[in-house]
């Protein structure tokens, strides 16, 4: 039950930050943006103390660790793959243009147009 109250409080903090953005419409933009960021920061702080928040932050940490283990392609591999994709797109566009033009010619012949 305490976690649910904390989640509602976190949501209300975000809402308070957004409301502050609109209430401070005469203030400089920096103050308005800081209002929203402050609400979000406080909400994250409250969320951190819930069980759901702890699981969420654990998931984020695991995701970052997993992305560090990814073997990214080299520049040459990236350029080569991009070239193949662009070439395929051009060939497919030409093929579809030829099919469309052929069907247009056939339909025009069948309808008696020259």
VENBELCOR-V553408 format. One record per pair of residues at least 24 apart in sequence whose C-alpha atoms are under 6 Angstrom apart, sorted by the first residue. I is the first residue (numbers start at 1). GAP is how many residues later the second one is. D is the distance in Angstrom with one decimal. If there is no record, write none. Layout:
BEGIN
I_GAP_D, I_GAP_D
END
This chain:
BEGIN
3_47_5.3, 10_33_4.1, 10_36_5.8, 13_26_5.1, 13_30_5.5, 14_25_4.8, 14_26_5.2
END
